[in-house]
């Protein structure tokens, strides 16, 4: 006679079967955070960490009904260290999700490991373009734009609105700088301008004097593409060498980011840049975010802080959509890719099919307001994608932006 379980036995079995999930759900969600606490990129790393800690504090370290544990790893801005720290977070600390890293070259360094370990990763800063373009990583999404997403707009604006014809560019000599400059060059030249000079400086350069001394005196403007705190040093020395007021500076978002504007003086006034976030926008969600950052840290949020806070918002929404069950990695990753934030401080934000945000890009001008330097919005390009106005298929058929692509056909000796 076959075994016939009693109702009591069935009830006990059901409870025991569900116990595994109940115990699992009681565990904290473990967030691995890859940041930079030393070196040229440390200023950005600090801003990212401040904003992420603020985000979690506002929610009492609880998301989708589950407690959250933040595990911070310092990559020192070194690709090899970034990879070892990512492995440690996954294999030793057993994190459920990674937020980070900061730099494009760091993201490229852990790309293969993220794929192999199937670790959901939200980039709060690293804008390595091909991770959401020709070689999309199924476990990777961005809370920020690609390197060139906002510089496309700056290139068009410089040519069509500012009427510049000849521009020299100077940028950090690493992936982020290369891709940012490439996006600017492409749209600037397609709209009638010419990039006649390119200067590349090491990320950890101490003195920009030798580079500033090489800038051609007959250009209409200099396009500067710097990360971390390098914009501070460059603009200060640009003024010291007597070029301020003679040759205008236009810039990438990070060159005059809100996170470093407080350390600048009149040398930054008048610099026009483009970006996907500006602290002066008046949306209620942004006013609240800016006020919270000022109260907690005495600073306006910028590229790095908005990137980390935005990563938190994306994580929170995806967790709500899967009812906190982050252990179901496939379902969680699918929810993360479908995130739509109608009330992000940047406005309406959604992701494209490759995991990159679609969002407004603004042209900003540094002004002094009530004794404080701010980026004032002077133009908005709505709902900009990583492909600008180009057909996606055509964009992806071309090489990834780099130091040498698009080719610089108008350089002068």
C-alpha positions as CSV (number, residue, x, y, z in Angstrom):
1,X,0.0,0.0,0.0
2,X,1.5,3.3,-1.0
3,X,2.3,5.9,1.6
4,X,-0.5,8.4,2.1
5,X,0.6,11.5,3.9
6,X,-1.8,13.0,6.4
7,X,-3.0,16.6,6.2
8,X,-0.7,17.4,9.2
9,X,2.3,15.9,7.4
10,X,1.5,17.8,4.2
11,X,1.2,21.0,6.2
12,X,4.5,20.4,7.9
13,X,6.2,19.6,4.5
14,X,4.8,22.8,3.0
15,X,6.1,24.9,5.9
16,X,9.5,23.3,5.6
17,X,9.6,23.8,1.9
18,X,8.9,27.4,2.3
19,X,11.3,27.8,5.2
20,X,14.3,28.0,2.8
21,X,12.8,31.0,1.0
22,X,11.7,32.7,4.2
23,X,15.2,32.3,5.7
24,X,16.7,33.6,2.5
25,X,14.4,36.6,2.4
26,X,15.4,37.4,6.0
27,X,19.0,37.8,5.0
28,X,20.2,41.3,4.2
29,X,20.8,42.3,0.6
30,X,24.5,42.7,0.2
31,X,25.6,45.5,-2.1
32,X,29.2,45.5,-3.3
33,X,30.4,49.1,-4.0
34,X,33.5,49.6,-6.1
35,X,34.8,53.1,-5.6
36,X,38.1,55.1,-5.6
37,X,39.5,56.5,-2.4
38,X,43.0,57.5,-3.5
39,X,44.6,59.0,-6.6
40,X,43.4,61.4,-9.3
41,X,39.9,60.0,-9.3
42,X,39.4,60.1,-5.5
43,X,37.3,63.3,-5.5
44,X,34.7,61.5,-7.7
45,X,34.9,58.4,-5.6
46,X,34.1,60.4,-2.4
47,X,31.1,62.0,-4.1
48,X,29.8,58.6,-5.2
49,X,30.2,57.1,-1.7
50,X,28.6,60.1,0.0
51,X,25.5,60.0,-2.3
52,X,25.0,56.2,-2.0
53,X,25.3,56.4,1.7
54,X,22.7,59.2,1.7
55,X,20.4,57.2,-0.5
56,X,20.5,54.2,1.9
57,X,20.2,56.4,5.0
58,X,17.1,58.0,3.7
59,X,15.6,54.5,3.4
60,X,16.8,53.3,6.8
61,X,19.1,50.8,5.0
62,X,16.0,48.9,3.8
63,X,14.9,48.3,0.2
64,X,11.8,46.3,-0.8
65,X,11.3,45.3,2.8
66,X,14.8,43.8,3.2
67,X,17.7,45.2,5.2
68,X,20.7,46.2,3.1
69,X,24.4,45.8,3.9
70,X,26.9,48.0,1.9
71,X,30.4,46.6,1.4
72,X,32.8,49.1,0.1
73,X,36.0,48.2,-1.9
74,X,38.7,50.8,-2.8
75,X,40.0,50.1,-6.3
76,X,42.6,52.9,-6.2
77,X,41.6,53.6,-9.8
78,X,43.8,50.6,-10.9
79,X,42.3,48.0,-13.3
80,X,44.1,45.1,-11.8
81,X,43.0,46.1,-8.3
82,X,39.5,46.6,-9.6
83,X,39.3,43.1,-10.9
84,X,40.7,41.6,-7.6
85,X,38.3,43.6,-5.5
86,X,35.3,42.6,-7.7
87,X,36.3,38.9,-7.3
88,X,36.6,39.4,-3.5
89,X,33.1,41.0,-3.3
90,X,31.6,38.2,-5.3
91,X,33.5,35.1,-3.9
92,X,34.3,36.2,-0.4
93,X,31.6,38.7,0.6
94,X,28.8,37.0,-1.4
95,X,27.3,40.2,-2.6
96,X,24.0,40.1,-4.6
97,X,24.8,43.1,-6.8
98,X,27.7,45.4,-7.6
99,X,27.4,49.2,-7.9
100,X,30.6,50.5,-9.6
101,X,33.3,50.9,-10.7
102,X,34.2,54.6,-11.3
103,X,36.4,54.7,-14.4
104,X,35.8,53.4,-17.9
105,X,39.1,51.4,-17.9
106,X,38.0,49.7,-14.7
107,X,34.7,48.6,-16.2
108,X,36.6,47.1,-19.1
109,X,38.9,45.3,-16.7
110,X,36.0,43.5,-15.0
111,X,33.8,42.9,-18.0
112,X,34.7,39.3,-18.6
113,X,34.4,38.5,-14.8
114,X,31.0,40.1,-14.6
115,X,29.8,37.9,-17.5
116,X,31.4,34.7,-16.1
117,X,30.1,35.2,-12.5
118,X,26.7,36.4,-13.8
119,X,26.9,39.3,-11.3
120,X,24.3,42.1,-11.7
121,X,26.2,45.3,-12.0
122,X,25.0,48.9,-12.1
123,X,27.5,51.5,-13.3
124,X,27.3,54.8,-11.4
125,X,30.1,56.4,-13.4
126,X,32.1,54.1,-15.7
127,X,31.1,55.0,-19.2
128,X,33.0,52.4,-21.3
129,X,30.9,52.6,-24.4
130,X,31.0,49.1,-25.8
131,X,29.5,47.5,-22.7
132,X,26.2,48.9,-23.9
133,X,27.0,49.0,-27.6
134,X,28.9,46.5,-29.8
135,X,29.7,44.0,-27.0
136,X,26.7,44.4,-24.6
137,X,27.2,42.7,-21.3
138,X,23.8,41.1,-20.2
139,X,24.7,41.6,-16.6
140,X,25.6,45.3,-16.9
141,X,23.4,48.4,-17.0
142,X,24.3,52.1,-16.6
143,X,22.8,54.7,-14.3
144,X,24.7,57.4,-16.3
145,X,25.3,58.3,-20.0
146,X,28.1,56.9,-22.1
147,X,31.2,59.1,-22.4
148,X,30.1,60.7,-25.6
149,X,26.4,60.9,-24.9
150,X,26.6,64.5,-23.7
151,X,29.6,65.5,-25.8
152,X,27.6,64.9,-29.0
153,X,25.4,67.7,-27.9
154,X,28.3,70.0,-27.1
155,X,29.8,69.4,-30.6
156,X,26.6,70.4,-32.3
157,X,26.1,73.4,-30.0
158,X,29.6,74.7,-30.5
159,X,29.3,74.7,-34.3
160,X,25.7,75.7,-34.8
161,X,25.0,78.1,-31.9
162,X,28.5,79.4,-30.8
163,X,29.6,79.4,-34.5
164,X,33.1,78.1,-33.7
165,X,35.0,77.0,-36.7
166,X,38.4,75.9,-35.3
167,X,38.8,74.2,-32.0
168,X,41.8,72.6,-30.1
169,X,41.0,69.8,-27.7
170,X,42.8,68.6,-24.6
171,X,41.8,65.6,-22.6
172,X,42.8,62.9,-20.1
173,X,44.7,60.2,-21.9
174,X,42.4,57.2,-21.0
175,X,39.2,55.6,-22.3
176,X,36.8,58.2,-20.9
177,X,38.8,61.1,-22.3
178,X,39.2,59.4,-25.7
179,X,35.5,58.6,-26.1
180,X,34.3,62.0,-24.8
181,X,36.6,63.9,-27.2
182,X,35.6,61.6,-30.1
183,X,31.9,62.3,-29.6
184,X,32.5,66.1,-29.6
185,X,34.8,65.9,-32.6
186,X,32.3,63.9,-34.7
187,X,29.3,66.2,-34.3
188,X,31.4,69.4,-34.3
189,X,33.0,68.5,-37.7
190,X,29.7,67.2,-39.1
191,X,28.3,70.6,-38.5
192,X,31.1,72.5,-40.2
193,X,33.8,72.9,-37.5
194,X,37.3,71.6,-37.5
195,X,39.3,70.1,-34.7
196,X,42.8,71.4,-35.6
197,X,44.7,70.2,-32.5
198,X,44.6,67.3,-30.0
199,X,46.5,67.3,-26.8
200,X,46.5,64.3,-24.4
201,X,47.7,64.5,-20.8
202,X,48.3,61.6,-18.4
203,X,45.5,61.1,-15.8
204,X,47.9,61.8,-12.9
205,X,49.7,64.8,-14.5
206,X,50.8,67.4,-12.0
207,X,51.4,70.4,-14.3
208,X,49.4,71.4,-17.4
209,X,51.9,74.2,-18.3
210,X,53.6,72.3,-21.1
211,X,50.3,71.4,-22.7
212,X,48.8,74.9,-22.3
213,X,51.9,76.3,-23.9
214,X,51.2,74.2,-27.0
215,X,47.7,75.5,-27.7
216,X,47.4,77.2,-31.0
217,X,46.7,81.0,-30.6
218,X,44.4,81.1,-33.6
219,X,41.7,78.7,-32.5
220,X,38.2,79.9,-31.6
221,X,38.0,77.8,-28.4
222,X,39.5,74.9,-26.4
223,X,37.5,71.9,-25.6
224,X,38.6,70.4,-22.3
225,X,37.7,66.8,-21.3
226,X,38.9,66.0,-17.7
227,X,37.8,63.7,-15.0
228,X,38.1,63.7,-11.2
229,X,39.9,66.8,-9.9
230,X,41.9,67.5,-13.1
231,X,39.6,70.3,-14.3
232,X,40.5,72.3,-11.2
233,X,44.2,72.2,-12.0
234,X,43.8,72.8,-15.7
235,X,41.5,75.9,-15.5
236,X,43.6,77.4,-12.7
237,X,46.8,77.1,-14.9
238,X,44.9,78.2,-18.0
239,X,44.2,81.5,-16.2
240,X,47.8,81.8,-14.9
241,X,49.2,81.4,-18.4
242,X,47.0,84.3,-19.5
243,X,44.6,82.5,-21.9
244,X,41.4,83.1,-19.9
245,X,39.5,85.8,-21.7
246,X,41.5,85.3,-24.9
247,X,40.4,81.8,-26.0
248,X,37.1,80.5,-24.5
249,X,36.9,77.1,-22.8
250,X,34.1,74.7,-23.6
251,X,34.1,71.5,-21.7
252,X,32.8,68.0,-20.9
253,X,30.5,67.6,-18.0
254,X,33.1,66.4,-15.5
255,X,35.6,69.3,-16.2
256,X,33.4,71.7,-14.3
257,X,31.3,69.3,-12.4
258,X,29.4,70.6,-9.4
259,X,31.4,68.3,-7.2
260,X,34.6,70.4,-7.9
261,X,33.1,73.8,-8.7
262,X,33.3,74.7,-5.0
263,X,37.1,74.5,-5.3
264,X,37.3,76.8,-8.3
265,X,37.4,80.5,-8.6
266,X,36.8,83.1,-11.4
267,X,38.8,80.9,-13.8
268,X,35.7,78.7,-14.2
269,X,33.3,81.6,-14.9
270,X,31.9,81.5,-18.4
271,X,32.9,77.9,-19.2
272,X,30.2,76.2,-21.3
273,X,29.7,72.5,-20.9
274,X,27.2,69.7,-21.6
275,X,25.9,67.1,-19.3
276,X,23.1,64.7,-18.3
277,X,22.6,66.3,-14.8
278,X,22.7,69.9,-13.5
279,X,22.1,70.7,-9.8
280,X,20.3,74.0,-10.7
281,X,17.3,72.3,-12.5
282,X,14.1,73.0,-10.7
283,X,12.3,69.7,-10.7
284,X,10.9,68.9,-7.2
285,X,12.8,65.6,-7.0
286,X,16.1,67.5,-7.8
287,X,15.4,70.3,-5.3
288,X,14.9,67.6,-2.7
289,X,18.1,65.8,-3.7
290,X,20.2,69.0,-3.8
291,X,18.9,70.0,-0.4
292,X,19.7,66.6,1.1
293,X,23.2,66.6,-0.2
294,X,23.8,70.2,1.0
295,X,22.5,69.3,4.5
296,X,24.5,66.0,4.7
297,X,27.8,67.1,3.1
298,X,27.7,70.8,2.4
299,X,28.0,70.4,-1.4
300,X,25.9,70.3,-4.5
301,X,25.6,67.0,-6.2
302,X,27.1,66.5,-9.7
303,X,28.2,63.7,-12.1
304,X,29.5,61.3,-9.6
305,X,27.0,61.8,-6.8
306,X,24.0,61.7,-9.2
307,X,25.4,58.6,-10.8
308,X,25.6,56.7,-7.5
309,X,22.2,58.1,-6.2
310,X,20.7,57.2,-9.6
311,X,22.1,53.6,-9.3
312,X,20.4,53.4,-6.0
313,X,17.1,54.5,-7.4
314,X,17.4,51.9,-10.2
315,X,18.2,49.1,-7.7
316,X,15.3,50.1,-5.5
317,X,12.8,50.0,-8.4
318,X,14.0,46.7,-9.7
319,X,13.9,45.2,-6.2
320,X,10.3,46.4,-5.8
321,X,9.4,44.8,-9.2
322,X,10.7,41.4,-8.1
323,X,9.3,41.8,-4.5
324,X,12.8,41.8,-3.0
325,X,13.8,38.4,-4.5
326,X,17.3,39.5,-5.7
327,X,18.5,35.9,-5.4
328,X,16.5,35.1,-8.6
329,X,19.3,36.8,-10.7
330,X,17.6,36.3,-14.1
331,X,14.3,37.9,-12.9
332,X,16.1,40.7,-11.1
333,X,18.3,41.5,-14.1
334,X,15.3,41.5,-16.4
335,X,13.6,44.0,-14.0
336,X,16.7,46.2,-13.8
337,X,16.7,46.5,-17.6
338,X,13.1,47.5,-17.7
339,X,13.5,50.2,-15.0
340,X,11.6,53.5,-15.7
341,X,12.0,56.3,-13.2
342,X,9.5,59.1,-13.8
343,X,10.7,61.0,-10.7
344,X,14.5,60.8,-11.0
345,X,16.2,64.1,-10.1
346,X,17.2,64.3,-13.7
347,X,13.6,63.9,-14.8
348,X,12.1,61.0,-16.8
349,X,14.6,58.2,-17.2
350,X,14.4,54.9,-18.9
351,X,16.9,52.4,-20.4
352,X,17.3,51.5,-24.0
353,X,17.4,47.9,-25.2
354,X,21.2,47.7,-24.4
355,X,20.9,49.0,-20.8
356,X,21.9,52.6,-21.3
357,X,19.8,55.6,-20.0
358,X,17.7,57.8,-22.3
359,X,17.6,61.3,-20.8
360,X,17.8,65.0,-21.3
361,X,21.2,66.6,-22.1
362,X,21.7,70.2,-21.1
363,X,24.1,72.9,-22.2
364,X,25.3,74.7,-19.1
365,X,27.3,77.9,-18.4
366,X,29.3,78.5,-15.2
367,X,28.0,81.6,-13.4
368,X,28.4,83.1,-9.9
369,X,25.1,83.1,-8.1
370,X,24.9,84.5,-4.5
371,X,28.7,84.1,-4.2
372,X,28.6,80.4,-5.4
373,X,29.6,79.0,-8.7
374,X,26.8,77.1,-10.4
375,X,26.1,75.6,-13.8
376,X,23.1,77.4,-15.3
377,X,21.1,75.7,-18.0
378,X,21.0,77.6,-21.3
379,X,19.7,74.8,-23.6
380,X,18.1,71.4,-23.3
381,X,18.2,68.5,-25.7
382,X,15.4,66.2,-24.7
383,X,15.5,62.4,-24.5
384,X,19.0,61.9,-25.9
385,X,20.2,58.3,-26.5
386,X,23.7,57.0,-26.6
387,X,23.4,57.0,-30.4
388,X,22.6,60.7,-30.7
389,X,20.6,61.2,-33.9
390,X,22.3,58.4,-35.8
391,X,20.5,55.2,-36.8
392,X,21.5,52.5,-34.2
393,X,22.5,50.0,-36.8
394,X,24.8,52.5,-38.5
395,X,26.3,53.7,-35.3
396,X,27.1,50.1,-34.2
397,X,28.6,49.2,-37.5
398,X,31.3,51.8,-37.1
399,X,34.3,51.3,-34.7
400,X,34.0,52.2,-31.0
401,X,35.1,55.8,-30.2
402,X,38.8,55.9,-29.4
403,X,41.9,58.0,-29.5
404,X,42.0,57.5,-33.2
405,X,38.3,57.2,-34.2
406,X,36.8,59.1,-35.7
407,X,40.0,60.0,-37.7
408,X,41.3,63.5,-37.1
409,X,41.6,64.7,-40.7
410,X,41.9,68.4,-39.9
411,X,44.8,68.5,-37.6
412,X,47.4,71.2,-38.2
413,X,51.1,71.0,-37.4
